[in-house]
Amino acid sequence: MKNFDVVIIGGGLSGSSTALNLSKKGFSVLIIEKRQEGIFKPCAGGMASSMTKFLPLNIDQAIESKIKNVEFRWESSDEVIADLSGESPFWIVRREKLDKLLIDEAQKFGCELRRPAHVERITRQSKNWTILCNDNFICKSKFLVIADGSQSQWAGYFNLGPRKPKFANTLALRMEGLGNISKDSVRFEFGFIKYGFAWAFPLKESLNIGLGTFINNKLLDDEFLNNKVIKSFGLEDFSFKTVKKKLRIWNGIHKLHGDRVIAVGDAASLCDPFLAEGIRPSLISSFHAAECISQCLSQDGEDLSPYSTNLNNEWGKSMAWGKRIAQVFYRFPKTGYQLGIKRKTAPQRIAQILSGEMNYEDIAKRVIKRLLTRSET
């Protein structure tokens, strides 16, 4: 039986980046990932370039596009464009490449990877966790990181995050060609999707397209996607396969740590409840998780509470306002578009949120007041 300082359940973005941060500090780390390598990641791939401060490696190989402006439309018309300030503050990455870069780099520093493998049982013995996999592999670890995504089996088991997670229904696909999307623009299409929106993010020679609905748990319709959304992006080829996923979104301030265990990324219910952004909270949570676990290992300590405090302060306070905006905006979408998106300063503010220059708290009170006042009249 092998012993590790840290075992990470899940080898996606949050798990692999946590592994890299810890491996570079000299700790013994094992990633247990249930999926085979190279599987399509149904992720838009939008990433604020400022997030590289949380990544101790060069990710140029994974960057497909550098975005200069953000487009907003209401049912293929009424377009609003916001220019991004600064030099390349928002990137589109290919998630398959980014995750592999992180895992490969972590392995250079001694991190071990077991895939495909599924964790079947976790038990506690004194100060160590014992992990049993479906292939009868058994190991021990001083600390655990739960990074198994939105469909996490283990976050609830350890009472990490909300007791009753809130989910957005999403549908994602990747199509060859860019349609009518500029290679240096991303587009958000409102009006077609009830309680949500559609998006198109350009890779070098293809589009990451997605739909999301954020309240009332409304289901998404493939046929509707064919007839409306795909055409709005200038595409005519309907021979594609979609990936449907329930995305665990932020739903309140909660404890994200337990006794020698931490949840990160989507498993911790950190995804943006308004724009469905998941990369930024994954990288932020992974960084803070590694810092907190590192301090405990270095000082023979057990207190992981600073992790929850830091995450709730740095991310949760902004998301509390993002949730309020989403609840009002998606219930009154036309009003929201007219008073929010079309307002002179609003598109630039949303662009600044995407690039990490601003948070929802900076704009929320004024936006919600305008939306509620108009919806009541």
Summary of the structure (lengths in Angstrom):
residues: 377
radius of gyration: 20.6
end to end distance: 67.6
largest distance: 67.6
contacts: 1345
relative contact order: 0.17
helix: 35%
strand: 28%
